[in-house]
Every structure is written in structure tokens, then in C-alpha cells.
Amino acid sequence: MKIAFLSFYSGHLNRGVETYLNQLATRLSPYHQVTVYQSGPKITSKAFTTHVIPVKISHSSNDLPATHLTKRLFIDHSKRQELIFYLKALPHLLKNNYNIICPLNSGWPIPILRLLTIITQDKLVLAGHSGPGWDDRWNLLFRPDLFICFTSAQLAWARRASLWPNQRLALLPHAVDTRIFSPWGPIRNLKLQRPIIINVAASTKEKRVEQGIRAVARLKQGSFIHLGQGPLDERINNLGYKLLGKSRFLHTLVPHQQTPDYYRSADLFTFCPYDREAFGLVYLEALASNLPVVATNDPIRKEIIGKAGLYVTNPQDVDEYASVLKQALAKKWGSQPRRQAQKFSWDKVIDQYLKLFNQLVSS
């Protein structure tokens, strides 16, 4: 079987989407011919084939609200750059006769690829990386051959959102490599006040990094580490150093392969995004490192974290957020976080992908 993944930001960014793709493509490659099309530089050590289509990335519209008209119409600068990337990829897709085409971005490339796969009889596979909302409603509108949901809550939403009564849906969770992310291994010598609370997320409004900083500042002691970057970097730094100082705040960006060291160096993980967040691979990474989690109180987060964490009903309420952090730090968790992560091991999930893709192509 020949499988093509298209990921505009791969090679440039290592967010949850790009990490998911790298892991999935690596694990599919022993069984199938896998090609990843990306705009970023090629990494030669990959088990799969990488094809670079150079198009400059831009974050110039990332600070616009999700409801902004240009974002709803997929004509903001970032989406226009993505469209150029996909248009340049079309000749390659036509030439190589793939069985499955799987784009990881949304917008105008989706109807173009839907038309292409109707002509070529290839299978179009989409996944709900954007989470319940406008982008995935758009993706479902064009009736992909398969739409992958990462949680049962997202699956229920997709059934309601799809206009097609026979839309093929599948529940396949994100997964984590529990050998790489584990409590055993190198740690960082962080000169920060204990306990250390770590957050791994993009520096954007919907990730609520600032609320985490304010909550930690309400505690009598403890530090906040933010791993990530984005349009709010300067604002986050100003707030962190103002409220916590250098002995209690660290904001940095490290290669993804170094993040296990930071998880192992912390005492608690927190990430309280908007409820539109599709999954949150970082939860699994933290849990696999045996870190308890404080997260947003919504069905998706509860399905991922279970009893290995505590939940904040209103992350905008700094007092409530701080209180939940305090409770989580005081509780004896044992190996409960690690056991929860093992339910999402790639060793289990990849078999589901192989079975599903084989069924799709043979149908």
C-alpha cells in the first residue's frame, strides 16, 4: 500500500500534530510505502520517505481570533501559504498513484484533494486535529472516505456535525512512545524553586498559558516552566518574570527529543486549553513520565487523563486554578499517571491503524 501524508508545518514545527505524524509514519513504514510531504527541511534519519516542497511559513495571522472572517474563509496569510503548498504537491500526488492521501491541514486544500481522489479513486483520510468546531465541520462537509476521531466525545460530535448519514468515522486515539517518555532517564538541573509545575503548549490565547502563570503565583511556593513558542511569547515572559521572578519562572523552547528530560525534572503537569482542543498529546507525554496532570474539566480531557489528574472547571478563575494545583501537589499519585499512559501506547494503537487502513483500501 502507498500512503501519502501532507503536513505543511512538518520540518519547521514540532507541535502535537507534527509529532503524531512522525510517530505514525515511522510505525506504518515497515508495512507500507509511506511518503510525507512537508515544507520544512528534510531529516534524513527518518524511516519513511520525505519530500520537501519549500513554501515559506508565516505566523502573521495566528493572533487573530478563530471567528475572524479571514480565518472562517481560510484566506488569512497562513492559510494562503498552506494552499500554495498543496497546489504544488498535486503533480506529485497524481504521478505516484497513492492508495491513501492524508492531509493534516484544513481549508481550501480539502475540496481540491476530495476532487482529486474522486478522479483517481484514491482514499481521502482526514483526522480531527482541529477539534470540534469550524475547521472540522468544513472537513466533514467534503465527505472524506474516513474521518478519524481521537476521543469518543469527538466521535459523538462528528456524528452530529456530519451532513452525510453514512459518513465513515473511526475512533483512534493519539498515542505515546512509553519507552521514550518514561520516569527513567536523564533530568535537567533546573535552578528553580520546588515544586516545579510544567506546561508544554504554544504561546497562544486558547492554550491559557497566562492563566497557569497567575495560578502558580497564588501558591506560596513553586515554579512554572513553559515549553513552547508563539505570538504571545513576549507577553508571557513579561507576566512570568513580573509575578514569579527568575527563581520561579522559565520559558524556553527545546527540540522535541529533549522534552522527556524536562518532564522528568518536574513535579506536576498542567495544561488547561479551550474545550475546542482536539486532544493534547502532551498529556500522554506527561502521564508516561509519571507526572500527574491538572487540566480543563471537559469530556475530552477526562477521557484522556481519567483518574491520573485533577480538573479545573473555569481556568479563568485564578483562585480555583491555584486551589486545584495545590490539591494535585499534595496528593500521593504513585504510578497511576504511568498506568494511564500505557493505555495509549503506540504498540497498541498502531495495530488499529494497520487494520483500518487495510479495510479501507480493500472496500
MONORLIN-V464742 format. One record per backbone hydrogen bond with DSSP energy under -0.5 kcal/mol. NH is the residue of the N-H (numbers start at 1). CO is the residue of the C=O. Records with the same first field share a line. If there is no record, write none. Layout:
BEGIN
NH=CO  CO
END
This chain:
BEGIN
3=1  33
4=100
5=35
6=102
7=5  37
10=7
11=13
12=9
13=9
19=15
20=16
21=17
22=18
23=19
24=20
25=21
26=22
27=23
28=24
29=25
31=28
32=28
33=1
34=32
35=3
36=49
37=5  35
38=51
39=7  8
40=10
44=42
46=43
49=34
51=36
52=50
53=38
54=52
62=59
64=61
68=65
71=68
72=68
73=69
74=71
75=70
76=70
80=76
81=77
82=78
83=79
84=80
85=81
86=82
87=83
88=84
89=85
90=86
92=89
93=89
94=90
95=91
96=92
97=93
98=93
99=2
100=2
101=123
102=4
104=6
110=107
112=108
113=109
114=110
115=111
116=112
117=113
118=114
119=115
120=116
121=117
122=117
123=99
125=101  123
126=146
128=148
129=127
131=128
136=131
137=133
138=134
139=135
140=136
141=137
142=138  139
143=140
145=124
146=124
147=168
148=126
149=170
155=151
156=152
157=153
158=154
159=155
160=156
161=157
162=158
165=163
167=164
169=167
170=147
172=149  170
176=344
178=176
181=177
182=180
185=183
188=261
190=188
191=189
192=190
193=247
197=195  223
198=196  268
199=225
201=199  227
203=229
204=202
207=204
208=204  205
209=204
212=208
213=209
214=210
215=211
216=212
217=213
218=214  215
219=215  216
223=195
224=248
225=197
226=250
227=199  225
228=226  252
232=203
233=230
236=232
237=233
238=234
239=235
240=236
241=237
242=238
243=239
244=240
245=240
248=245
249=245
250=224
252=226
258=255
259=255  256
261=258
262=258
263=259
264=260
265=261
266=263
267=196
268=196
269=292
270=198
271=294
274=206
277=274
278=129
283=280
284=280  281
285=281
286=282
287=283
288=284
289=285
290=287
291=286
292=290
293=308
294=269
295=310
296=271
297=312
298=296
302=298
303=299
304=300
305=301
306=302
308=305
310=293
312=295
313=311
317=314
318=316
321=317
322=318
323=319
324=320
325=321
326=322
327=323
328=324
329=325
330=326
331=327
333=331
336=333
339=335
340=336
341=337
342=338
343=339  340
344=341
345=342
346=176
348=345
349=345
350=346
352=348  349
353=349
354=350
355=351
356=352
357=353
358=354
359=355
360=356
361=357
362=358
363=359  360
END
